[in-house]
Amino acid sequence: MSAFTALLGHIKSNHIAILEKYLGRELQQPNLINFSGLQNILVIKHHDSISDFLLAGPSFAVLRQAFPKARIGAVVHPQIASIASMNPNIDEVIVAPPEPEI
């Protein structure tokens, strides 16, 4: 099993299942989707935890390995932007506006 296949399995079991429950229907299975023409990938990681972002770092390397020609972008919290810009597997860092204080 490749690292990318394992990553897709993790996404399916933890995130897609929640979305399926919310929508009330089953989504198309990731193994049925043709990823060969994928050109752009956007990862949204809007947490202010530096450690969470650092732990997610290997995911960007797996994406780069699986899709070497794709442009990989990351939407990040303002506190994470400088660290995200140092990741060689991220082509573009998009700084999300901070959440308004209540």
N, C-alpha and C positions, 0 to 999 in steps of 0.2 A: 504494500500500500504506500503510495507516494505521500509526501508531506501535504501536498495540495489536496489530495483525496481525504486525508485525515482532517484537514481544516474545513473542507466542505461538510464532512460528517458532523463536526462540532457545531458548525453554523446551523445545520439542519436540526440537530437535536435540541439546541438551546434557543434559537431565535426564530426560525421559520415556524416551528410548532406553535409558538405564541401567536404569530401572525395568522396562521391557519385557524386557530381557535377564535381570534378576533373577527376574521372574515367569515367564519362559518363554512369554509370550504377548503379542500386540499389544494395546495399550490403545485405547480409543475416541479417534479423532482430534479435536483441539480444535475444528476447523471444523465438526464434527457436533454439538457440544454447544450447547444453547440457553442463552446467558448472560443473556437479557433479564430474568429474574426474580432475578438475583443480588442478595442483600441484605447479605451479610457476606463480607468477605475477610480472611484472616489470613495475614500474611507472616512467616515464621520466618527470622530473620537472626541466628543465635546465634554471632556472631564478635566478638572484642574489638577488632577493627581499626576505628578511627574512619574511616580513609580508605576502607575497603571500604564502610562504611555510607554515607558521603557520596557515593561513586560510585553507589550504589544509589538515591540520592535521586530522580533523574528517573523511576525505575520507579514510585514512588508517585504522581507527578504524572500519568503515563500511566494508571495504574489509576483515579485520581480523574476524569480526563477521560473515560475509557471508561465508568465506573460512577459518575456524580455523586451518586446517591442511596444508594449502598452504604456501609456502615460498614466502614472499613478499620482493622484492628488490626495491630500488629507485636510479635512476641516478640523481645526483644533481650537482649544481654548487659548486665549491670549497668553496665559502663563506658560504654555507648552510650545508656543511658536518657535522660539529660538532653538529649542532642543529638536523639534521636528525638522527644522531646516538643516540640521546636521546629519540626518539620516540619508545615506546615499541612494536608498531605494525609493525615496519620495521625490517626484519631479516638481511638485507645486504644493506649497503650504498655504492654505486659505485660513485666515484668522477669523473665527466666528465672533460676533459681538458678544460681550459678556451679558449674562442673564441680568435682567433688572432686579434691583433689590426691592423687597416688599416692605 
